[in-house]
């Protein structure tokens, strides 16, 4: 059971801004999970990885595919107060969900370094 | 009502790793809040900022001060599988809590950019 956060790599956000958006995705996707999934994920130490998605369109397609497979998927739009225009899609939170399901969705994406 | 995540700026973590640690702090500190605080914070769009703390010692002192004031404070240690040694303190999650309380604790810290 893990969580995957896919960031919109076309934005090249400053790292503090990026971290806040990833945290937003992580909390949102966590809250969308069922109770048992939440408990298992918390007990395992909340494993998560942050991966790169090409752009907003890619993240939106990935959200659709995830939801078709029953994986909770939360698309995060920035409130637009600071760095990017309002409504910009910054990242997508997936899971917690079984690793095999997430790997099927995101296995080809690269780690954000 | 907001959340503040203070990162250990001495580590200079890669941004993906940093984002995952900040997300960990955000979820942990959220779960430590009381139910009413959680609901108010979620309803307001989960406002959060990411600030820089000098080093591990600073984060630990800040945790103590926060807890003395009744602000939920979650210190995050890395599991040590990848970039840093096991047990390294990467960040501190504070709140959600009233802005005035958090500003008293962290008002002099700089935004992570």
Backbone of each chain as ProteinMPNN parsed JSONL, in Angstrom:
{"seq_chain_A": "XXXXXXXXXXXXXXXXXXXXXXXXXXXXXXXXXXXXXXXXXXXXXXXXXXXXXXXXXXXXXXXXXXXXXXXXXXXXXXXXXXXXXXXXXXXXXXXXXXXXXXXXXXXXXXXXX", "coords_chain_A": {"N_chain_A": [[0.86, -1.185, 0.0], [0.722, 2.083, -1.009], [1.349, 5.582, -1.661], [1.192, 7.712, -4.459], [2.452, 10.665, -5.749], [2.048, 12.691, -8.462], [3.742, 15.158, -10.134], [3.208, 18.2, -11.977], [5.424, 18.594, -14.276], [6.023, 20.501, -16.102], [5.791, 22.962, -15.004], [7.899, 23.703, -13.342], [8.102, 24.506, -10.581], [9.116, 26.52, -7.734], [10.946, 25.023, -4.998], [9.771, 25.076, -2.402], [7.14, 25.858, -2.823], [6.354, 23.778, -4.51], [6.583, 21.633, -2.692], [4.547, 22.26, -0.874], [2.299, 21.964, -2.501], [2.441, 19.244, -3.138], [2.067, 18.19, -0.598], [-0.531, 19.021, -0.181], [-1.849, 17.459, -2.104], [-1.288, 14.956, -1.048], [-2.611, 14.902, 1.461], [-5.255, 15.318, 0.561], [-5.741, 13.078, -1.124], [-5.358, 11.041, 0.683], [-7.54, 11.497, 2.429], [-9.583, 10.76, 0.755], [-9.499, 8.049, 0.643], [-10.646, 4.723, 1.643], [-11.549, 3.61, 5.001], [-10.149, 1.348, 5.996], [-7.997, 1.117, 4.223], [-6.705, 3.546, 4.768], [-5.855, 3.034, 7.433], [-4.076, 0.865, 7.128], [-2.096, 1.974, 5.512], [-1.141, 4.086, 7.134], [-0.138, 2.59, 9.251], [1.961, 1.32, 8.04], [3.793, 3.328, 7.809], [3.204, 5.371, 6.035], [4.123, 5.183, 3.202], [5.35, 6.867, 0.348], [5.847, 8.167, -2.959], [7.264, 10.61, -5.155], [6.62, 11.546, -8.358], [7.381, 12.466, -11.81], [5.202, 14.079, -14.046], [4.369, 14.873, -17.426], [2.834, 17.186, -18.176], [-0.089, 19.329, -17.635], [-2.239, 18.171, -19.105], [-1.477, 15.527, -19.231], [-1.627, 14.781, -16.513], [-4.365, 15.038, -16.093], [-5.421, 13.074, -17.761], [-4.341, 10.849, -16.54], [-5.602, 10.931, -14.094], [-8.234, 10.28, -14.859], [-7.855, 7.646, -15.815], [-7.015, 6.41, -13.444], [-9.273, 6.686, -11.793], [-11.091, 5.154, -13.232], [-10.115, 2.695, -12.599], [-10.692, 2.526, -9.977], [-8.975, 3.706, -8.189], [-8.326, 6.122, -5.753], [-8.085, 9.486, -6.763], [-6.779, 12.619, -6.706], [-6.846, 15.692, -8.089], [-4.863, 18.54, -7.976], [-5.377, 21.952, -7.883], [-3.836, 25.083, -8.11], [-4.387, 27.808, -5.881], [-3.609, 30.202, -6.79], [-2.484, 32.481, -5.654], [0.135, 33.234, -5.609], [2.617, 32.068, -7.223], [1.746, 30.862, -9.684], [-0.852, 31.036, -12.278], [-4.301, 31.222, -11.224], [-6.045, 28.162, -10.814], [-4.279, 26.576, -12.155], [-3.123, 23.336, -12.734], [-1.28, 21.6, -10.478], [-0.437, 19.171, -9.322], [-1.104, 15.601, -8.941], [-2.651, 13.475, -6.732], [-2.452, 10.11, -5.903], [-3.941, 7.327, -4.463], [-3.621, 6.431, -0.899], [-3.114, 3.13, -2.189], [-3.042, -0.278, -3.418], [0.273, -1.333, -4.248], [0.658, -2.685, -6.706], [-1.472, -1.826, -8.305], [-0.96, 0.911, -8.496], [1.542, 0.871, -9.704], [0.877, -0.118, -12.186], [-0.375, 2.094, -13.243], [1.493, 4.177, -13.084], [4.033, 3.247, -13.509], [5.883, 3.842, -15.478], [6.79, 6.349, -15.109], [9.206, 8.851, -14.115], [11.173, 9.315, -11.133], [10.909, 12.325, -9.263], [13.637, 14.354, -8.752]], "CA_chain_A": [[0.0, 0.0, 0.0], [1.523, 3.299, -1.034], [0.74, 6.747, -2.289], [2.044, 8.297, -5.497], [2.087, 12.03, -6.134], [2.634, 13.015, -9.766], [3.76, 16.618, -10.244], [3.222, 18.796, -13.321], [6.838, 18.946, -14.42], [6.196, 21.639, -17.018], [5.707, 24.231, -14.267], [9.18, 24.013, -12.686], [7.805, 25.308, -9.391], [10.141, 26.612, -6.678], [10.779, 23.786, -4.23], [8.855, 25.229, -1.271], [5.797, 25.852, -3.425], [6.123, 22.395, -4.944], [6.384, 20.783, -1.515], [3.219, 22.553, -0.327], [1.301, 21.371, -3.4], [2.516, 17.789, -2.952], [1.434, 17.923, 0.693], [-1.96, 19.201, -0.416], [-2.296, 16.255, -2.822], [-1.164, 13.803, -0.162], [-3.713, 14.954, 2.424], [-6.526, 15.159, -0.155], [-5.906, 11.698, -1.585], [-5.527, 10.251, 1.909], [-8.912, 11.651, 2.933], [-10.505, 10.113, -0.185], [-9.378, 6.586, 0.743], [-11.546, 4.117, 2.633], [-10.976, 3.6, 6.352], [-9.176, 0.257, 6.149], [-6.814, 1.516, 3.452], [-6.024, 4.573, 5.574], [-5.19, 2.443, 8.598], [-2.935, 0.047, 6.678], [-1.068, 2.889, 5.007], [-0.548, 4.766, 8.293], [0.612, 1.603, 10.027], [3.196, 1.013, 7.296], [4.687, 4.49, 7.76], [2.796, 6.29, 4.958], [5.058, 5.228, 2.077], [4.929, 7.672, -0.8], [6.881, 8.61, -3.893], [6.906, 11.782, -5.95], [7.044, 11.268, -9.734], [7.192, 13.562, -12.761], [4.281, 13.96, -15.18], [4.827, 15.84, -18.425], [2.103, 18.46, -18.165], [-1.445, 19.29, -17.089], [-3.071, 17.22, -19.864], [-1.089, 14.178, -18.806], [-2.171, 14.544, -15.17], [-5.816, 14.875, -16.175], [-5.676, 11.738, -18.323], [-3.973, 9.859, -15.521], [-6.698, 10.934, -13.111], [-9.347, 9.519, -15.429], [-7.508, 6.22, -15.824], [-6.994, 5.933, -12.056], [-10.653, 6.575, -11.299], [-11.696, 3.992, -13.902], [-9.643, 1.496, -11.901], [-11.087, 2.574, -8.573], [-7.913, 4.271, -7.344], [-8.648, 7.517, -5.462], [-7.189, 10.383, -7.507], [-7.127, 14.009, -6.397], [-6.115, 16.665, -8.888], [-4.704, 19.757, -7.174], [-5.236, 23.212, -8.62], [-3.328, 26.128, -7.232], [-5.305, 28.918, -5.62], [-3.161, 31.297, -7.648], [-2.14, 33.72, -4.945], [1.552, 33.601, -5.669], [3.558, 31.773, -8.309], [1.149, 30.452, -10.96], [-2.223, 31.528, -12.434], [-5.353, 30.47, -10.542], [-6.587, 27.03, -11.552], [-3.2, 25.756, -12.711], [-3.007, 22.009, -12.129], [0.114, 21.445, -10.022], [-0.092, 17.758, -9.12], [-2.168, 14.601, -8.817], [-2.409, 12.515, -5.658], [-3.036, 8.785, -6.163], [-3.841, 6.412, -3.327], [-3.038, 5.092, -0.813], [-3.707, 2.02, -2.925], [-2.04, -1.345, -3.553], [1.406, -1.003, -5.111], [0.503, -3.236, -8.056], [-2.389, -0.957, -9.061], [-0.279, 2.184, -8.785], [2.623, 0.622, -10.656], [0.251, -0.222, -13.498], [-0.741, 3.441, -13.7], [2.587, 5.174, -13.079], [5.323, 2.537, -13.505], [6.857, 4.348, -16.461], [7.182, 7.733, -14.782], [10.48, 8.983, -13.404], [11.218, 9.996, -9.838], [11.339, 13.724, -9.198], [14.853, 14.438, -7.923]], "C_chain_A": [[0.896, 1.234, 0.0], [0.719, 4.431, -1.668], [1.734, 7.257, -3.34], [1.537, 9.709, -5.78], [2.819, 12.344, -7.434], [2.581, 14.533, -9.937], [3.789, 17.046, -11.71], [4.611, 19.367, -13.559], [7.062, 20.118, -15.366], [6.24, 22.966, -16.27], [7.036, 24.669, -13.659], [8.98, 24.951, -11.487], [9.015, 25.406, -8.465], [9.893, 25.505, -5.649], [9.848, 23.899, -3.028], [7.404, 25.186, -1.726], [5.419, 24.437, -3.845], [5.801, 21.499, -3.754], [4.997, 21.01, -0.919], [2.125, 21.928, -1.191], [1.275, 19.852, -3.273], [1.852, 17.397, -1.635], [-0.083, 18.033, 0.57], [-2.544, 17.952, -1.095], [-2.304, 15.047, -1.898], [-2.315, 13.774, 0.842], [-5.048, 14.704, 1.725], [-6.768, 13.707, -0.561], [-6.069, 10.758, -0.392], [-6.973, 10.294, 2.385], [-9.938, 10.958, 2.037], [-10.463, 8.593, -0.09], [-10.382, 6.024, 1.744], [-10.791, 3.877, 3.945], [-9.903, 2.52, 6.538], [-7.87, 0.601, 5.432], [-6.009, 2.563, 4.213], [-5.211, 3.933, 6.696], [-3.961, 1.638, 8.2], [-1.78, 0.947, 6.245], [-0.356, 3.606, 6.165], [0.349, 3.806, 9.08], [1.951, 1.26, 9.367], [4.133, 2.202, 7.174], [4.433, 5.409, 6.587], [3.748, 6.325, 3.775], [4.512, 6.03, 0.904], [6.121, 7.991, -1.684], [6.337, 9.772, -4.698], [7.501, 11.593, -7.346], [6.754, 12.464, -10.631], [6.184, 13.205, -13.852], [4.568, 15.109, -16.135], [4.153, 17.207, -18.296], [0.685, 18.255, -17.619], [-2.326, 18.245, -17.78], [-2.767, 15.788, -19.412], [-1.704, 13.848, -17.442], [-3.682, 14.307, -15.221], [-6.185, 13.505, -16.751], [-5.402, 10.651, -17.292], [-5.045, 9.793, -14.432], [-7.869, 10.092, -13.606], [-9.062, 8.021, -15.394], [-7.538, 5.637, -14.407], [-8.418, 5.712, -11.55], [-11.389, 5.408, -11.95], [-11.303, 2.691, -13.209], [-9.957, 1.521, -10.404], [-9.995, 3.069, -7.633], [-8.275, 5.729, -7.048], [-7.598, 8.448, -6.077], [-7.634, 11.815, -7.287], [-6.227, 14.957, -7.171], [-6.05, 17.974, -8.096], [-4.505, 20.963, -8.082], [-4.761, 24.268, -7.651], [-4.339, 27.257, -7.082], [-4.844, 30.201, -6.315], [-2.807, 32.586, -6.937], [-0.709, 34.17, -5.217], [2.213, 33.307, -7.01], [2.922, 31.511, -9.671], [-0.285, 30.957, -11.063], [-3.219, 30.627, -11.711], [-5.866, 29.342, -11.426], [-5.53, 26.169, -12.216], [-3.143, 24.415, -11.979], [-1.543, 21.765, -11.772], [0.501, 19.989, -9.797], [-1.337, 16.898, -8.954], [-1.77, 13.63, -7.716], [-3.153, 11.219, -5.935], [-2.84, 7.895, -4.943], [-3.772, 7.156, -2.01], [-3.871, 4.023, -1.526], [-2.638, 0.935, -3.036], [-0.951, -0.979, -4.568], [1.216, -1.474, -6.543], [-0.407, -2.35, -8.912], [-1.708, 0.351, -9.455], [0.845, 1.988, -9.795], [2.072, 0.479, -12.074], [-0.08, 1.14, -14.097], [0.466, 4.337, -13.937], [3.974, 4.552, -13.207], [6.365, 3.105, -14.459], [7.333, 5.763, -16.149], [8.475, 7.758, -13.971], [10.316, 9.687, -12.066], [11.57, 11.463, -10.03], [12.537, 13.794, -8.268], [15.053, 15.853, -7.418]], "O_chain_A": [[1.724, 1.412, 0.893], [-0.407, 4.256, -2.132], [2.947, 7.234, -3.134], [0.348, 9.92, -6.02], [4.046, 12.275, -7.502], [1.504, 15.127, -9.892], [4.324, 16.342, -12.567], [4.936, 20.466, -13.112], [8.162, 20.668, -15.428], [6.671, 23.979, -16.821], [7.277, 25.863, -13.48], [9.588, 26.017, -11.389], [9.84, 24.494, -8.413], [8.75, 25.094, -5.451], [9.197, 22.919, -2.665], [6.555, 24.558, -1.093], [4.316, 23.963, -3.573], [4.862, 20.703, -3.801], [4.341, 20.055, -0.503], [1.134, 21.419, -0.666], [0.205, 19.243, -3.298], [1.152, 16.386, -1.566], [-0.823, 17.237, 1.147], [-3.601, 17.459, -0.703], [-3.209, 14.215, -1.956], [-2.928, 12.726, 1.049], [-5.884, 13.959, 2.237], [-7.861, 13.173, -0.369], [-6.83, 9.792, -0.455], [-7.562, 9.262, 2.704], [-11.028, 10.608, 2.49], [-11.304, 7.915, -0.681], [-10.905, 6.753, 2.587], [-9.562, 3.934, 3.99], [-8.873, 2.763, 7.167], [-6.781, 0.4, 5.97], [-4.784, 2.479, 4.294], [-4.036, 4.247, 6.887], [-2.923, 1.717, 8.856], [-0.624, 0.693, 6.584], [0.87, 3.719, 6.177], [1.445, 4.166, 9.511], [2.935, 0.953, 10.041], [5.164, 2.107, 6.507], [5.326, 6.149, 6.173], [4.155, 7.413, 3.368], [3.351, 5.882, 0.521], [7.257, 8.074, -1.216], [5.13, 9.908, -4.899], [8.718, 11.493, -7.507], [5.987, 13.358, -10.27], [6.297, 12.163, -14.499], [4.965, 16.193, -15.707], [4.815, 18.245, -18.308], [0.316, 17.157, -17.2], [-3.07, 17.52, -17.119], [-3.665, 14.963, -19.238], [-2.24, 12.756, -17.247], [-4.213, 13.478, -14.482], [-7.13, 12.86, -16.296], [-6.136, 9.667, -17.19], [-5.35, 8.718, -13.916], [-8.426, 9.288, -12.859], [-9.914, 7.226, -14.996], [-8.018, 4.524, -14.192], [-8.725, 4.678, -10.956], [-12.21, 4.75, -11.311], [-12.051, 1.713, -13.225], [-9.534, 0.637, -9.66], [-10.08, 2.875, -6.421], [-8.508, 6.502, -7.977], [-6.394, 8.233, -5.934], [-8.753, 12.181, -7.647], [-5.018, 15.022, -6.947], [-7.07, 18.456, -7.604], [-3.607, 20.997, -8.923], [-5.223, 24.341, -6.512], [-5.049, 27.611, -8.024], [-5.601, 31.167, -6.415], [-2.826, 33.66, -7.538], [-0.383, 35.348, -5.071], [2.352, 34.203, -7.843], [3.483, 31.888, -10.7], [-0.89, 31.279, -10.041], [-3.009, 29.419, -11.599], [-6.094, 29.525, -12.621], [-5.857, 25.128, -12.787], [-3.119, 24.372, -10.749], [-0.678, 21.728, -12.646], [1.643, 19.607, -10.052], [-2.457, 17.396, -8.844], [-0.692, 13.036, -7.756], [-4.36, 11.236, -6.175], [-1.723, 7.729, -4.452], [-3.855, 8.384, -1.99], [-5.101, 4.003, -1.482], [-1.462, 1.194, -2.778], [-1.232, -0.389, -5.611], [1.562, -0.764, -7.488], [-0.146, -2.147, -10.098], [-1.851, 0.835, -10.578], [1.073, 2.847, -10.647], [2.708, 0.895, -13.042], [-0.063, 1.312, -15.316], [0.478, 5.151, -14.861], [4.98, 5.24, -13.036], [7.565, 2.889, -14.288], [8.185, 6.306, -16.853], [8.793, 6.817, -13.244], [9.442, 10.536, -11.891], [12.419, 11.805, -10.853], [12.465, 13.344, -7.125], [16.02, 16.124, -6.705]]}, "seq_chain_B": "XXXXXXXXXXXXXXXXXXXXXXXXXXXXXXXXXXXXXXXXXXXXXXXXXXXXXXXXXXXXXXXXXXXXXXXXXXXXXXXXXXXXXXXXXXXXXXXXXXXXXXXXXXXXXXXXX", "coords_chain_B": {"N_chain_B": [[-6.645, 29.744, 10.579], [-4.023, 27.614, 9.986], [-1.379, 25.617, 8.532], [2.01, 24.981, 9.255], [4.995, 23.986, 7.823], [8.195, 23.264, 8.751], [11.313, 23.013, 7.343], [14.366, 21.144, 7.566], [16.922, 22.939, 6.803], [19.588, 22.543, 6.543], [20.075, 20.205, 5.288], [19.671, 20.247, 2.53], [17.996, 18.751, 0.709], [17.133, 16.819, -2.234], [14.541, 17.978, -4.476], [12.243, 16.323, -4.855], [12.421, 14.398, -2.868], [12.385, 16.102, -0.64], [9.78, 17.148, -0.94], [8.224, 14.867, -0.463], [8.813, 14.395, 2.225], [7.807, 16.71, 3.414], [5.12, 16.35, 2.834], [4.655, 14.106, 4.384], [4.985, 15.202, 6.938], [2.868, 16.995, 6.89], [0.537, 15.359, 6.71], [0.873, 13.887, 9.087], [0.816, 15.872, 11.119], [-1.679, 16.934, 10.679], [-3.302, 14.716, 11.366], [-2.876, 14.715, 14.063], [-4.299, 16.806, 15.056], [-7.26, 18.233, 16.669], [-10.745, 17.32, 16.118], [-12.492, 19.431, 15.366], [-10.728, 21.466, 14.627], [-9.48, 20.21, 12.449], [-11.671, 20.108, 10.648], [-12.25, 22.825, 10.193], [-9.883, 23.716, 9.029], [-9.746, 22.116, 6.683], [-12.044, 23.016, 5.404], [-11.306, 25.579, 4.804], [-9.554, 25.219, 2.75], [-7.14, 24.031, 3.332], [-4.799, 25.726, 4.076], [-1.301, 26.211, 3.901], [2.164, 26.756, 4.683], [5.614, 26.555, 3.767], [8.518, 26.666, 5.504], [11.937, 27.684, 6.276], [14.122, 26.056, 8.529], [17.051, 26.246, 10.545], [18.602, 23.925, 11.291], [18.715, 20.496, 12.553], [18.72, 20.645, 15.393], [17.489, 23.081, 15.813], [14.899, 22.554, 14.866], [14.068, 20.659, 16.724], [14.035, 22.106, 19.113], [12.053, 23.923, 18.46], [9.875, 22.26, 18.215], [9.505, 21.521, 20.906], [8.842, 24.019, 22.041], [6.465, 24.547, 20.664], [4.807, 22.463, 21.525], [4.633, 23.073, 24.223], [2.962, 25.21, 24.026], [0.665, 24.054, 23.272], [0.313, 23.505, 20.588], [-0.082, 21.209, 18.003], [2.686, 19.234, 17.071], [4.719, 17.654, 14.879], [7.544, 15.854, 14.498], [9.534, 14.837, 11.84], [11.29, 11.997, 10.961], [13.602, 10.63, 8.717], [13.249, 7.503, 7.041], [15.524, 6.518, 6.022], [16.193, 5.064, 3.741], [17.202, 5.999, 1.394], [18.39, 8.852, 0.639], [19.434, 10.16, 2.982], [20.97, 9.488, 6.241], [19.442, 6.987, 8.391], [16.961, 8.1, 10.67], [17.532, 10.772, 10.496], [16.427, 14.039, 11.069], [14.072, 15.536, 9.133], [11.987, 17.387, 8.782], [9.492, 19.497, 10.412], [6.187, 19.376, 11.312], [3.669, 21.671, 11.977], [0.606, 22.335, 13.441], [-2.641, 21.896, 11.745], [-3.386, 25.087, 13.218], [-4.351, 28.088, 15.004], [-3.525, 31.053, 13.188], [-2.261, 33.154, 14.583], [-0.999, 31.897, 16.744], [0.839, 30.249, 15.432], [2.346, 32.131, 14.073], [3.59, 33.39, 16.189], [5.388, 31.431, 16.893], [6.887, 30.908, 14.577], [7.285, 33.189, 13.134], [9.6, 34.531, 12.419], [10.945, 33.062, 10.607], [12.146, 32.228, 7.306], [10.497, 31.912, 4.095], [10.674, 28.86, 2.277], [12.063, 28.72, -0.856]], "CA_chain_B": [[-6.175, 28.379, 10.822], [-3.132, 27.171, 8.918], [-0.354, 24.643, 8.89], [3.363, 25.413, 8.883], [5.991, 22.917, 7.795], [9.543, 23.831, 8.804], [12.237, 21.991, 6.849], [15.767, 21.204, 7.992], [17.561, 23.545, 5.632], [20.998, 22.139, 6.454], [20.194, 18.954, 4.525], [19.629, 20.498, 1.082], [17.442, 17.561, 0.063], [16.577, 16.95, -3.594], [13.191, 18.51, -4.27], [11.232, 15.271, -4.743], [12.577, 13.858, -1.511], [11.88, 17.144, 0.263], [8.317, 17.228, -1.055], [7.651, 13.693, 0.206], [8.958, 14.595, 3.67], [6.854, 17.757, 3.793], [3.798, 15.713, 2.8], [4.613, 13.248, 5.565], [4.761, 16.097, 8.079], [1.53, 17.587, 6.775], [-0.456, 14.342, 7.084], [1.053, 13.543, 10.507], [0.359, 16.964, 11.981], [-3.133, 16.976, 10.49], [-3.928, 13.644, 12.14], [-2.713, 15.012, 15.49], [-5.186, 17.914, 15.441], [-8.585, 17.799, 17.106], [-11.689, 17.156, 15.013], [-13.008, 20.725, 14.925], [-9.614, 22.12, 13.926], [-9.37, 19.548, 11.142], [-12.772, 20.492, 9.761], [-12.096, 24.236, 9.811], [-8.723, 23.805, 8.116], [-10.14, 21.531, 5.396], [-13.042, 23.887, 4.777], [-10.612, 26.78, 4.322], [-8.65, 24.893, 1.643], [-5.863, 23.507, 3.854], [-3.664, 26.631, 3.878], [-0.034, 25.8, 4.523], [3.385, 27.354, 4.165], [6.828, 25.778, 4.01], [9.539, 27.606, 5.953], [13.264, 27.112, 6.5], [14.746, 26.054, 9.853], [18.498, 26.157, 10.325], [19.147, 22.571, 11.389], [17.95, 19.544, 13.364], [18.592, 21.151, 16.769], [16.483, 24.14, 15.795], [13.577, 21.928, 14.718], [13.709, 19.983, 17.971], [13.658, 23.16, 20.077], [10.779, 24.493, 18.028], [8.85, 21.27, 18.58], [9.263, 21.651, 22.347], [8.107, 25.265, 22.294], [5.106, 24.405, 20.129], [4.023, 21.585, 22.402], [4.362, 23.835, 25.45], [1.836, 26.117, 23.752], [-0.51, 23.281, 22.872], [0.219, 23.381, 19.133], [0.4, 19.891, 17.595], [3.99, 19.364, 16.405], [5.178, 16.318, 14.492], [8.9, 15.839, 13.958], [9.632, 13.735, 10.871], [12.622, 11.417, 10.749], [13.622, 9.836, 7.501], [13.462, 6.071, 7.237], [16.933, 6.266, 5.705], [16.427, 4.094, 2.675], [17.79, 6.553, 0.168], [19.298, 9.997, 0.538], [20.053, 10.582, 4.246], [21.047, 8.387, 7.217], [18.233, 6.69, 9.15], [16.772, 8.899, 11.866], [17.755, 12.189, 10.228], [15.223, 14.867, 11.16], [13.956, 16.271, 7.87], [11.103, 18.549, 8.914], [8.586, 19.584, 11.553], [4.853, 19.834, 10.947], [2.983, 22.413, 13.058], [-0.788, 22.657, 13.158], [-3.334, 23.175, 11.752], [-3.572, 25.837, 14.457], [-4.615, 29.499, 14.675], [-2.39, 31.763, 12.596], [-1.54, 33.966, 15.57], [-0.123, 31.009, 17.52], [1.939, 29.801, 14.581], [3.207, 33.276, 13.787], [4.429, 33.582, 17.372], [6.433, 30.403, 16.918], [7.699, 30.8, 13.348], [7.173, 34.444, 12.373], [10.893, 35.068, 11.961], [11.556, 32.14, 9.638], [11.948, 32.589, 5.898], [9.877, 30.966, 3.169], [11.508, 28.056, 1.407], [11.747, 29.046, -2.26]], "C_chain_B": [[-5.255, 27.969, 9.673], [-2.167, 26.114, 9.441], [0.985, 25.216, 8.436], [4.273, 24.188, 8.907], [7.367, 23.577, 7.752], [10.528, 22.747, 8.38], [13.643, 22.231, 7.393], [16.604, 21.667, 6.809], [19.033, 23.153, 5.496], [21.174, 20.91, 5.566], [20.269, 19.167, 3.021], [19.164, 19.258, 0.32], [17.053, 17.844, -1.387], [15.084, 17.248, -3.494], [12.086, 17.463, -4.168], [11.226, 14.642, -3.354], [12.014, 14.838, -0.476], [10.359, 17.191, 0.252], [7.658, 16.054, -0.34], [7.723, 13.845, 1.72], [7.982, 15.658, 4.181], [5.431, 17.189, 3.808], [3.612, 14.818, 4.022], [4.305, 14.087, 6.813], [3.345, 16.654, 8.068], [0.456, 16.596, 7.198], [-0.355, 14.04, 8.58], [0.494, 14.62, 11.422], [-1.155, 17.133, 11.865], [-3.821, 15.948, 11.386], [-3.85, 13.904, 13.637], [-3.639, 16.126, 15.968], [-6.533, 17.39, 15.937], [-9.582, 17.935, 15.957], [-12.194, 18.502, 14.476], [-11.948, 21.483, 14.127], [-9.435, 21.531, 12.536], [-10.424, 20.07, 10.178], [-12.625, 21.933, 9.283], [-10.976, 24.391, 8.791], [-9.078, 23.266, 6.73], [-11.095, 22.458, 4.657], [-12.398, 25.138, 4.173], [-9.612, 26.479, 3.205], [-7.257, 24.488, 2.085], [-4.675, 24.462, 3.681], [-2.417, 26.145, 4.607], [1.112, 26.558, 3.901], [4.568, 26.485, 4.562], [7.963, 26.765, 4.299], [10.868, 26.888, 6.191], [13.69, 27.209, 7.964], [16.219, 25.709, 9.674], [19.016, 24.716, 10.291], [18.273, 21.714, 12.322], [17.706, 20.059, 14.786], [17.492, 22.215, 16.823], [15.075, 23.544, 15.729], [13.129, 21.264, 16.015], [13.303, 20.986, 19.047], [12.295, 23.744, 19.747], [9.628, 23.536, 18.35], [8.481, 21.407, 20.058], [8.445, 22.904, 22.652], [6.655, 25.167, 21.825], [4.249, 23.573, 21.082], [3.706, 22.26, 23.731], [3.169, 24.767, 25.268], [0.6, 25.375, 23.26], [-0.728, 23.182, 21.37], [0.727, 21.996, 18.736], [1.657, 20.028, 16.734], [4.534, 17.973, 16.136], [6.546, 16.419, 13.822], [9.031, 14.623, 13.04], [11.085, 13.288, 10.726], [12.561, 10.55, 9.517], [13.906, 8.377, 7.813], [14.853, 5.638, 6.756], [17.188, 5.266, 4.603], [17.226, 4.687, 1.52], [18.835, 7.647, 0.407], [20.06, 10.324, 1.82], [20.092, 9.421, 5.234], [19.735, 8.217, 7.987], [18.158, 7.556, 10.402], [17.066, 10.379, 11.673], [16.434, 12.951, 10.31], [15.133, 15.741, 9.912], [13.044, 17.491, 7.972], [10.186, 18.419, 10.125], [7.254, 20.125, 11.05], [4.163, 20.46, 12.136], [1.558, 22.735, 12.623], [-1.403, 21.673, 12.178], [-3.571, 23.747, 13.152], [-3.853, 27.292, 14.058], [-3.348, 30.205, 14.191], [-1.567, 32.519, 13.63], [-0.573, 33.103, 16.38], [1.087, 30.579, 16.699], [2.896, 30.946, 14.266], [4.111, 33.584, 14.977], [5.593, 32.613, 17.42], [7.411, 30.527, 15.75], [7.774, 32.088, 12.559], [8.485, 34.97, 11.828], [11.559, 34.183, 10.913], [11.241, 32.565, 8.204], [11.248, 31.489, 5.108], [10.949, 30.155, 2.445], [11.108, 28.349, -0.037], [12.247, 27.947, -3.18]], "O_chain_B": [[-5.668, 27.978, 8.514], [-2.153, 25.776, 10.625], [1.086, 25.846, 7.383], [4.313, 23.449, 9.891], [7.671, 24.347, 6.842], [10.573, 21.679, 8.99], [14.048, 23.366, 7.643], [16.947, 20.88, 5.927], [19.653, 23.399, 4.461], [22.287, 20.605, 5.138], [20.864, 18.357, 2.309], [19.843, 18.778, -0.589], [16.688, 18.968, -1.73], [14.429, 16.824, -2.542], [11.095, 17.682, -3.473], [10.177, 14.394, -2.759], [11.275, 14.456, 0.432], [9.724, 17.264, 1.304], [6.635, 16.232, 0.322], [6.788, 13.463, 2.424], [7.404, 15.512, 5.258], [4.638, 17.512, 4.692], [2.536, 14.783, 4.618], [3.466, 13.714, 7.632], [2.704, 16.769, 9.112], [-0.442, 16.948, 7.963], [-1.373, 13.945, 9.264], [-0.216, 14.323, 12.383], [-1.828, 17.441, 12.849], [-4.793, 16.259, 12.075], [-4.66, 13.381, 14.402], [-3.747, 16.362, 17.171], [-6.904, 16.249, 15.662], [-9.299, 18.584, 14.95], [-12.306, 18.683, 13.263], [-12.24, 22.066, 13.083], [-9.26, 22.262, 11.561], [-10.12, 20.428, 9.04], [-12.848, 22.228, 8.109], [-11.116, 25.116, 7.806], [-8.748, 23.886, 5.718], [-10.977, 22.661, 3.449], [-12.873, 25.682, 3.176], [-8.897, 27.377, 2.758], [-6.301, 24.586, 1.316], [-3.632, 24.04, 3.181], [-2.471, 25.727, 5.763], [1.051, 26.958, 2.738], [4.526, 25.773, 5.566], [8.32, 27.587, 3.455], [10.923, 25.663, 6.293], [13.634, 28.279, 8.57], [16.587, 24.968, 8.763], [19.763, 24.333, 9.391], [17.233, 22.16, 12.808], [16.604, 19.92, 15.317], [16.679, 22.245, 17.747], [14.174, 23.978, 16.447], [11.949, 21.303, 16.364], [12.355, 20.757, 19.798], [11.489, 24.023, 20.635], [8.536, 23.97, 18.715], [7.304, 21.409, 20.418], [7.483, 22.861, 23.419], [5.739, 25.638, 22.498], [3.116, 23.935, 21.399], [2.636, 22.046, 24.301], [2.457, 25.077, 26.223], [-0.393, 25.994, 22.878], [-1.814, 22.819, 20.92], [1.85, 21.634, 19.089], [1.698, 20.825, 15.797], [4.779, 17.204, 17.065], [6.69, 16.985, 12.739], [8.678, 13.509, 13.426], [11.975, 14.079, 10.416], [11.591, 9.824, 9.298], [14.683, 8.05, 8.71], [15.3, 4.529, 7.047], [18.269, 4.682, 4.527], [17.853, 3.954, 0.755], [20.035, 7.376, 0.376], [21.221, 10.726, 1.754], [19.331, 8.464, 5.088], [19.008, 9.186, 8.208], [19.15, 7.731, 11.11], [16.867, 11.168, 12.597], [15.443, 12.556, 9.696], [16.001, 16.577, 9.663], [13.292, 18.51, 7.327], [10.118, 17.372, 10.769], [7.195, 21.194, 10.441], [4.078, 19.844, 13.198], [1.336, 23.333, 11.57], [-0.749, 20.698, 11.808], [-3.897, 23.04, 14.106], [-3.62, 27.681, 12.914], [-2.254, 29.985, 14.711], [-0.337, 32.53, 13.573], [0.545, 33.529, 16.671], [2.212, 30.548, 17.198], [4.11, 30.751, 14.201], [5.26, 33.989, 14.8], [6.662, 32.942, 17.933], [8.608, 30.286, 15.903], [8.271, 32.095, 11.433], [8.497, 35.761, 10.885], [12.621, 34.524, 10.392], [10.208, 33.179, 7.932], [11.383, 30.302, 5.407], [11.989, 30.683, 2.051], [9.935, 28.235, -0.393], [12.078, 28.035, -4.396]]}, "name": "protein", "num_of_chains": 2, "seq": "XXXXXXXXXXXXXXXXXXXXXXXXXXXXXXXXXXXXXXXXXXXXXXXXXXXXXXXXXXXXXXXXXXXXXXXXXXXXXXXXXXXXXXXXXXXXXXXXXXXXXXXXXXXXXXXXXXXXXXXXXXXXXXXXXXXXXXXXXXXXXXXXXXXXXXXXXXXXXXXXXXXXXXXXXXXXXXXXXXXXXXXXXXXXXXXXXXXXXXXXXXXXXXXXXXXXXXXXXXXXXXXXXX"}
